[in-house]
Amino acid sequence: MAKSQDLASAVLLLLGVALLFFLGGGVVNSLAMLARRQLGSAGTLVMDVDSTLTLYYDVLGLLARYVLPIMGVMFIGGVLVYVLQFGLLFLPDKLAPDITRLDPLKGLGRIFSISGLMRLVFGIFKILVIATVAFVSLYAEHETILGLTGMGMAQGAYYMVQALLWTTVKIGIALLVLALLDYAFQKWKHEQDLKMTHQEVREEMKNTEGNPEVMQRRRQVQRQLAQERLQSAVPKADVVVTNPTELSIAIQYDPVEMAAPIVVAKGAGVIAKRIRQLALENNIPVVERKPLAQALFREVDINQPVPADKYAAVAEVLAYVYALKGKKIPGTE
């Protein structure tokens, strides 16, 4: 999955500098106070066990008071950066030793691969960016830096710390911008890697839906069988109801053998056109009844009788057809 090591490094750098801005003064003052207390009484300095332990605990307490919060906040920040990139993952198998990682040939392959070369180029570019930002930032203060010899030690040290911290902030911001660009590239590359090639798509379709050649042959057979059914069913119809071009429904009615008219064929698009052609070839009347055609196409399957609520409409069509032929509907004489 997409992740950027540089993003975590840049965030931790800025977070560490921010913590030094807020807590660094307390650390310096405490260390200075401890140094004055110890060095101010150098003439009477006693280095027995009790005094040494007292000094040890003082230094340990001072470090715990300031360093532990800094380390804790940076640890939480580092975890959050990774979690925000790819979420929480439970991968206990990653803790198991992997002997294949010790393979020198694979290691050389990773080093001299295209991705390894890209990392090298990006690393050199980062070094150039850091050097440029540091040079520009410090060069802007070069006059003050050259005048440090005229300042007192405390004032000069304070200025240098401030200059270095602000230079670090600028470097961190530059690295953060590069890291965001790297993360965007890694995410794009990850999405591209997840996409299947045309050959993989064909193989996937073959595995899930079957061989395309077999499917095409199957569709051809199905079309041929449908054509044969139409050629045998449509000539039996008494009338074809249309929509007028999108739908065609062939209806057969024999009052002696049928309790109700039957839909012997129906279709839309190309099939509807073929039904109309067969009807014309066999001198079967084609009647346009848009609402009736839509209802029969939607509600009645092939070889099923017309529903009772459509009797009147179908009877009207049949009566019209028989009137055109100068005949009466069978069974009404």
ROVOKOL-194556 format. One record per residue (C-alpha): residue in three letters; x, y, z. Coordinates in pm, whole numbers, plus 50000, padded with zeros to 5 digits. Layout:
N
ALAXYZ/...
***
This chain:
333
MET500005000050000/ALA501005036249952/LYS503265050850219/SER506075075850247/GLN508955072450491/ASP509905108650426/LEU506495120950544/ALA507045106150889/SER510605120050904/ALA509495155250808/VAL506605155451056/LEU508815142651339/LEU511465168651258/LEU508955197251277/LEU507345182451585/GLY510725179151757/VAL511645215251676/ALA508265227451804/LEU508785208452130/LEU512235223952166/PHE510695258552122/PHE508215251952401/LEU510275230152635/GLY513855237552538/GLY514045268452756/GLY513085248553063/VAL515705222152987/VAL518465248152941/ASN517505267453256/SER517365235853464/LEU520715223653337/ALA522225258053399/MET520845258453752/LEU522255223753815/ALA525645234153674/ARG525765265653892/ARG524845245854199/GLN527545220054138/LEU530315241853999/GLY529615271554228/SER530815251754525/ALA533705234554353/GLY536015241554645/THR533885221254881/LEU532805194854629/VAL532345161554802/MET532375130454581/ASP531215103954824/VAL528545077954746/ASP525625097854887/SER526545129654704/THR527075111154378/LEU523695093554409/THR522025126754489/LEU523555142654180/TYR522585112153971/TYR518965113754085/ASP518835151254022/VAL520045147153665/LEU517765117053611/GLY514745136053743/LEU515575165953525/LEU515825144053214/ALA512645125353301/ARG510785158153347/TYR511675172253008/VAL513025144652784/LEU510355118352848/PRO507455141252743/ILE509365150452428/MET510045114052345/GLY506465104352428/VAL504935131252207/MET507265122851919/PHE506445085651954/ILE502715092751940/GLY503245116351646/GLY505215090151453/VAL502525063851511/LEU499765087751402/VAL501615096551080/TYR501765059950978/VAL498195052651091/LEU496845082050892/GLN498645069350582/PHE497325033650573/GLY495255027650889/LEU495685002151165/LEU497144968951051/PHE497494936651246/LEU500314917251082/PRO501804892451331/ASP503504873451047/LYS505804903450996/LEU507374895651335/ALA508454861251218/PRO511994858251077/ASP512174857950697/ILE515274840550564/THR514594852750210/ARG515404888250319/LEU519004876850373/ASP519364866950007/PRO522144889649869/LEU520954885549509/LYS517504898749596/GLY519094926849794/LEU521224936949496/GLY518134934549277/ARG516294959049500/ILE519274982649507/PHE519814983149131/SER516124982649036/ILE514225011748880/SER512605019549216/GLY516015018749385/LEU517405042649127/MET514425065949178/ARG514995065549555/LEU518665074149499/VAL517815103249270/PHE515155115649511/GLY517605112849801/ILE520225133549617/PHE517535158949532/LYS516535161149899/ILE520155167250000/LEU520385195549747/VAL517125210649874/ILE518285208850238/ALA521665224250151/THR520005251949951/VAL517475260450225/ALA520165260150493/PHE522525281750286/VAL519835307450199/SER518595308750560/LEU522045313150715/TYR523325336250443/ALA520475360150524/GLU521995362550875/HIS525645363350771/GLU526245399050887/THR524915391251234/ILE526895358851245/LEU530095377151154/GLY529375401651437/LEU529075374451703/THR532595382151819/GLY531325414951958/MET528555398552159/GLY528725382852498/MET528905345152528/ALA525325341452654/GLN523875364952394/GLY525855348652113/ALA524825313452221/TYR521165323952243/TYR521285338951894/MET522955308351742/VAL520385284951898/GLN517545306451763/ALA519105308251416/LEU519705270751403/LEU516165262851522/TRP514565285651263/THR516815271350993/THR515715236651099/VAL512075247351078/LYS512585259250720/ILE514345226950632/GLY511485207250791/ILE508885226350590/ALA510805219750268/LEU511065182850356/LEU507355181850439/VAL506495195650095/LEU508755169749932/ALA507275142450150/LEU503725151850049/LEU504735150649684/ASP506395116949744/TYR503265103849918/ALA501075115649629/PHE503415097949385/GLN503465066149595/LYS499665066049614/TRP499375070949237/LYS501935043549173/HIS500125020049411/GLU496825025749227/GLN498555019848893/ASP500094987549023/LEU496664975449132/LYS495244980148783/MET495194949148566/THR496714948048222/HIS494574939347918/GLN495904903747929/GLU495064900848299/VAL491544913848231/ARG491094887647960/GLU492374860448189/GLU490074872448468/MET487064872048236/LYS488064837748115/ASN488244824648471/THR485014840648590/GLU482814840748281/GLY484474815248057/ASN486534816347741/PRO485494846147521/GLU485594824547206/VAL483314798847368/MET480994826347491/GLN480844841547142/ARG480054807546993/ARG477384802247258/ARG475794835647176/GLN475794826946806/VAL474044793946879/GLN471534811747099/ARG470804837246826/GLN470414809346573/LEU467994790546797/ALA466034822646859/GLN465794828546484/GLU464564793046431/ARG461934797446705/LEU460764829846546/GLN460564814146200/SER458404785946333/ALA456284806646577/VAL455484838846389/PRO453764822046091/LYS451264806846336/ALA450234841146467/ASP447014858646370/VAL448344893746435/VAL451514912246537/VAL451074941646775/THR453844967946759/ASN455054998646948/PRO455515007046645/THR459234999546593/GLU460744991646933/LEU458494962347033/SER456704934546846/ILE454334908746998/ALA452924880246787/ILE449494867846906/GLN447754835446810/TYR444144827346888/ASP442154795546817/PRO438874796047011/VAL438464758546961/GLU441734748847128/MET442584779847335/ALA440814795347628/ALA442534828547560/PRO444904843747300/ILE448534833247338/VAL451734853047284/VAL453754830447055/ALA456694854547003/LYS457864888147130/GLY460994909247110/ALA462564943447118/GLY464984960846883/VAL466464936946625/ILE464144908346726/ALA461124931046695/LYS462224940446344/ARG462674903746253/ILE459174895446383/ARG457684922746162/GLN459624909945861/LEU458374874445915/ALA454834887445960/LEU454974905945628/GLU456494875645454/ASN453624853945582/ASN450844879745520/ILE450164884345891/PRO448664918445976/VAL450864942346176/VAL448834965746399/GLU450254994746598/ARG448914995846952/LYS451565012347168/PRO450045008147520/LEU448944972447446/ALA452344962747304/GLN454134977047608/ALA451804959147851/LEU452034925347673/PHE455834927647639/ARG456184936048007/GLU453624911948158/VAL453314881347932/ASP455974855147861/ILE456234835747538/ASN453644807747500/GLN451604822547786/PRO447964834247756/VAL446994870647755/PRO445844882048103/ALA442134887548157/ASP442444925248189/LYS443854926447834/TYR441124905247674/ALA439094935047556/ALA442084952447392/VAL443294920547222/ALA439744911847109/GLU439484946446953/VAL442694940646759/LEU441564906046645/ALA438204919646538/TYR439974946846341/VAL442214921246169/TYR439374898146078/ALA437384928145953/LEU440264936845721/LYS440144901545585/GLY436334902645554/LYS435984874545807/LYS434504870046153/ILE436364858646461/PRO436034820546478/GLY433404810146732/THR431354842346699/GLU429184829946409/
***
